[in-house]
Amino acid sequence: MKEKSEFEKRTAEKQVSLLTEALTSAVDAKGHWLNASGKLYPKLYPKGFSVSPFNALVLALDSDAKGCKSNLFTQFSEAKARGESVREHEKGVPFLYYNWNKYVNRNNPDDVITKEAYAELSEQDKQQYKGVKNREIRVLFNIDQTLLPMANETAYTTALKKDGTVEDRGYGDKEDKQLHGCVNGFLQKMKDNLVNVRQDGTGVAHYDTEKDVIYLPRQRDFEHYNDYVQEMMRQLVSATGHQQRLAREGMVMKNGKAPSEDAVKKERLITEIASGVKMLELGLPARLSKDSLSMVDYWTRELKEDPCLIDAIESEVNGALKVLKKAELGEKVEYATDQHQRETAQIQVQLPNHYFVADEIKQHPNEEQRTVVIVRDDASKTADVVLPQGASLEVNNEIKGMNTHLVSTGKADFLHIFPFVAGNRETVVNPQERTNLHTFVRFPHLFQSVGPQADNLSRSDKFIYFIS
């Protein structure tokens, strides 16, 4: 990993400080750690541009720490240009900005073009390039840190009524009804596009990784509606870490072993943060669960001792919420294996005359080295032989030293079993693929001779055995 600059190190320290202070304060605040006053999701003022989940977390934590009335932020230069300068001695908060101003050729790393040059390319040529992600760190200020409240009181009051605290927004029965409808609609989208959610009669919410099912108690089983919403968000975030989705370390079995205790605790931190950001989207406060409160000391110690952990949190939180956003927008979130199979099928449709297995096999038969390939098909109890290009099946017209009769019986003294798997494919050579091979012949009796062990064959390096 590239070493961080001093500015990047200070930025990470500020992010860790905001997060650890919020988590620590939750112990004495009945679990509340984010957005206790119910402000809306952070935006850039005055244009209202939204920000990434991790940026939203840092901005909201900074707003809470300073007691600001909204999560509206602006840049120093822009505030000054509007006549609403940042007040003296105010300190800003780091904001991570990513751009793709350069594009590099996928096949030639020395071929780098500008964003403008990329825009002029045809759609086909654009496929040859990928964007180069560049991170910049900017500093933002909450509008409460500017002269806006005094310079333009009307604009400030309007901003608070739209994006401020629950009290400033005048939250009432109408808004509460809208919230319930929004949450119900969101949950239905998750059921349709992400994961199965079932009602749980035990009163304990949990996610079954084996079945890939969320079990959620009834809403009335929770003391407060907000608790129901956040527990639902926790379980949905956990589902994004499934091995067929994002495969986060704390959610995946490796070699039959359960995740380590450290991995599970860090996964819990990701779950709390990501679910907290989802609560922030709804304008609701976020609380730590009772189990999570017991991990606060561990989390704060790890965040302070491991300078890379905050970067991992940024990646994992943004990744998890990106998956939820896809499902929320109506996009079906596929298993990784299903997606791979679909993409492979699309490639095969686009390239109907391209035969993957045959292309892999035909590069191995060799006249000079007297090498052949035998394809053993367990389903049909047959074994097929692929000979080098130019070989003939006629008895008197064979490659010197390569007697096809001996090959057919498995008694050739030049044969050797050499395990060979083409890209881990389990596909045998189908009829269409056979036409793309040099010389292909089926010897029915050869199947038994080239069994998995093939102990009856002598040792040399002149035989390649293709495992089907």
N, C-alpha and C positions, 0 to 999 in steps of 0.2 A: 504494500500500500504506500502511496506517495506521502512523504512526510508533510505534516501540516505547517503552514506558516504561523507566525506569532499571532496574527490577527485571527486565523482559523482556530488556534488553540484558545484564545480569549473568548471567541464565540462559543465554542464547545463548553468552556467553563461556565459561561453565563447561562447556557441552556440547562446544564446539569444543576446549577444553583437554583434556578427557578423551579425545576421539577422536584428536587429533593426537599426544598423548603415547603412546597405544596403537599408532598406526601407526608412529611413529618407533622405538619399542622393538622392533617386529617385525623391523627390519633386522638387529639383533644377536641375535634370538631364533629364528632359522631360520623366520621368517615368522609365528610365533605372535603374535597380537594380541588375542585375545579368549578368555576362559574356559579358560585353559591347564590349570586344575586339574579341569575337567570337572564343574562345578556344574550343577544343573538350572535351567530357565527361571525368571526372576524372578517372584515372587508377593508379594502383600500379606499379611503375617502378622497374626493367626493364621488368618484366614478362607480364605486360599488363593486369593483372587481373582487372575486373570491380568491382564496389562497389554498395551498395544499394542506392536507390534514396535519402534518407535523408543524408547519408554519403556524397554522391556526392554534395548535396547542401552545406553542411558545408565546404567541401574541396574547392569547387569553390568560395565560399564567402571569404575564407581565402586567396586564390590565388589572387582574385581581390583586396582585402585590401592591400596586400603586393606588388602588381604590378608585379606578376610573369608572365612569358611568356607562361606557360602551366599549365595544371591541372594534372601534373605527380607528384606523391608523393612516398616517401620511408621511411622505418624505420631507426632510428639512427644506430642500430647495423649492418644492411645490407649495408648501405652506407659506414660505416667504413670498413667492410670486403672487399668491392670492391675498397678500396683506394680512396673513394670519400667522406670523412667525412663531417659531418655537420659543417658549419662554427661557429666560436665562437660567443656567445651571441644570436644566433638565437633561436626563440621560435616556438615550433611546434603547431599542431592543433589536438584536440581530435578526435579519430576515434573509433566508436562503433563496436566492434567485438563480434559476437554471435557464440557459439559452442554448440554442443549436445554431451558432453562426457559421459553423464550418461543417462540411460533409466530406467523408473519405470513401474512396473506392473500396468495395468489399474485397476485391482481388489484388489491389495494388495500394498498400498503405502510403506510398509516396504521392499518390494522386489525390490531392486535397483541393476542394473548391469552396468558394464562398456561398453564403445563403442565397445571394442574388443570382449567382451562376446556376445554382441548383434549381431555382424557381423557373429558369428559362429552359431546362431540359424537358424532353418528351417524357411521358409517363413510363415508357419502356426503359429509357436511359436512367430515370430516377431509381429504378430497382437495383441498379449497380452501385448505389451509394447509400451510406447510412450516416445519420447525424452524429456529430461529436459533442457529447454533453459537457458543458462548461458551467461550473458553479461560481457564482459571485455572491458576496455577502454585502447586503445593504443595511442601513440603519433606519428604523421607522420610529415614529412618535405617535402616541395616542392623541386624539384631538383635544383631550383635556389638558395636554401639555403645551398646547398652542394658545394663541390669542383669540381663537375662534369664538369662545363664549362671550368675549367682550367686543370683538370686532364685528361680529354678525350674530347677535343673540337669537334672531329668528331662525337662521339656518341651523344653529346649534340645537335649539329646542326641537326643531323638526327632525333632526337626525336622531335625537334621543327617543322621540315618540315612535320612530320606525325601528331602530336597532338597539335601543337602550335596555335597561333592566326591566323586570316584570312590572314594577311599579310605574316606570316612565312610559312603558308601552300601554298601560291601562288594561292589563290582562284580566279577562272576565269569563263569564260562562260561555260566551260565543267563541272565544279563543280556545277555551278548554275543549269544547265540542270539536272544533277544527283539529286540535291536537290529537284527539282520540281517533278521528277519521284518518288522519295522516299516518299514525302508527299502525292502524289496522291495514291500511293500504300497503304500507311498507312490508309488513309481515307477510301479506299475501304474495307480494312480488318475490320475497325470499323463498317461499314455498314453491312457487312456480319455476323459479330460475336458479336456485342455489341448493337448497337442502330440504329434506322432509322434516316438518315440525309437528310433533304430536303432543297431545295433552298428557300430563303426568299426574297420576293420582297420589303419589307419595308426598307431594309438596316440596320436592327437591329438584331444582332445575339441573339438567346435566346434558352433555353431548356424548353420545355413544360413537366412538371413532370406528369401531368394527362395523356397525350397521350404518354409519353415517346418518344418524338421526338425532335431532334435538328433542328432548323431552322437557316441556315447559308447563309448570303448574298453572292453574286458572288465575286470572287477574285478581279475583277476590281473595285468593290465598295470600296475597301480599298486603302488608300494612299500608303502603302508599303506592299510588299509581306509578310514580317515578321509579320506585324500586322494581316494579314489574317490567317497565320499559328497559331499564339498564340491564337487568338480568337477561332479558331477551337479546339485547345487543351483545352481551358477553358471550353467550352461547353461539351467536351467529359469527362473531369474530373467531371463536375457536374452530368453527366449521371451515373457515377459510384456510386454516393451517393443515387440513387433511392431507395425507400423503399424495393424493391424486389432484390436489389443488396447489397450494403454495409449499407444502411439505416442510413446515417449520420444525426446527430441531426438537422443540418441546412437545411435539405432537406425533412424532414418527418413531416406529419401532425400527431398530437397526440390528440386522443379524439375529433377530429373535429376542433382542434385549429391549426393555422399556427405556424411555429417555432418562437421563441422569437427573438427580434431584435439582442440580443447578439449572439444567435446561428447563425443567418444569416450572421452577420459580420465575425464570426470565420470561417464559411463555405467559405466565400469569400477569406479569407486568405489562406485556404487550396487550393482553386482553383488557386490562383495566384502562390503559391509555386509549386504545382504539375505541372501546365502548364509551369512554368519556368524551371523546371527540364527536361521536355520533349523538350523544346527549347534547353537546354544544350546538350541533346542527339544529336540534329541536328547540333550543333556547331553554334547556333544562339543566339543573345542577347535576354534577357527577359525584358519586360516593364510592368509596372502597368497600368491598364486602368484608364481613368479619374475618374470613380466612385470609384475605389480602392484607388486612391491617396487621396481622401477625408477621408479615413478610417485609414491612416497611424498613426496618433496620437493615435487613439483608440487601434490599434494593438500593438504599442510600449509600451503603458501604461499597457495593459493586459499581455504582455510577461514579463514585469519587475515585475509586482505585483503577478502574478500567477506562482509559480515555477513548477507546473505540466503541464502547457500549452505546453511547448516545447516537453514534452514526448508525449502528445496527438497529436501534429503536426507530430512527427516522425511516429506514428502509422497510422494516417489517410493518410498521404502522401504516405507512403510505400504501404498501402492497396489499395489506388486509382490507383497507377501506376502498381501495380501487376495485377489488373483487366485489364488495358489497354494492358499490356504485354501479357496476356493470349489471348486476342482477336487478337493482332498483330501476334502472333505465330499460328493463325488459329484455336484456341479453342473457341467453342461456349460458350458464357457467358449466362447461363440460369437464369431465374427468380428463386428466392428461393423456391417458391411453386412448380414450375415445377421440380426442382431438388429433392425436398422432395418426390414428387409423384413417380419420376423415381426410387429413391433409395428404396422406400417402395415396388414398384413393383418387383425390383430385389430381395429383401429379400423374398417376397412371392413366387417367382420362385424357389429360393434356398431352401425354406422350404415349399413345396407344401402341407404338411399335418398339418401345423400349422395354427390354426384358431384363429385370434386375438380377435374377438368379443365374440366367444363362450368361450374362456379361461377366459375372463373377467367376463362373466355372471355366469359361473358354480360354481364359488367360493362363491356365495351368497345364493342359496337355501339351507335351513338347516332344517333337520328333528326335532332336539331338540327344535329349536326356532320357528318351524312351519313357515319358511320363504320361499316364492316363488318369482319368477321374472316374471313380465309380460312385454312382448315386444309388443308395440303398433306400428302397421305399417299403417301410414296415407295413403300411396299410395294404398294399397289393401283393406283398411277399415277392417282390422282384428287385433285381439290381440292374441298373443301366450303366453302360460304359461309354464314356466320351473319349474318343481317340484324337490324336493330333491332326491338324489340318494336313490334308494330302494322304492320309492313311486310307487303306482300302480293306474291305472285308473279304476280298478274294484271296484264296489260299496261296496262290503263287504271286501275289502282288502286295506283299506286306512290307511294313517298315522293318528294316534289318534288326533282328534281335527282339522283335515285338510280335510274337505269334498270337493271333487273336483266338486260336483254339485253346491255347494255354490260359489266356486271359479269361475265357468263358468258363473254364473249369476251376479257376482260382489256383492253378498249379504252376504259374509262371514263376521262375526262380528270381526274376528281377522285381517282383512286387513287394511293396512295403506299406503297411498301414500307417498313414500320417493323418491324424485328426484335423479336419478342416471345416470351419463353419463360416458361411458367407453372411457376415453382418448379423449373426445370431438368428438367421431366418430358419424357420422350420418347414419351409415350403419345398416340396419336391418339384422337379422340373415338369411343368405341364406341357401339353402338346404344342401350344404356341411357342413356348420357349425353346422347344427342341429344334424348331426350324432355324433358330438363330445360332445353333451349335455347328461345329465342323463335321464330325462323323459320329452319329449317335446310334447305338444298337442295344437292344435288350437281350440279355442272356438269362432266361428263366431259372436255370440251375445255379447261377452264380450267387443267388441270395444267401444260401446257407454257407457258402464258402467265405463270404465277407461279413460274417456276423459281427456283433459289437466287439468281440475280443480278437477274432481272426487269428487264432493261435496256429492254424495250419499253414500260414504264409510265412515265408522266410523274410529276413531283415535286409533291406537296402534302402536307398532313398529315391526309388524310381516309381513310387506309387502314391497317389494322393487319394485319400478316401473322404468323400464329401458326405457329411452326416446330415441326413434329411430329418 
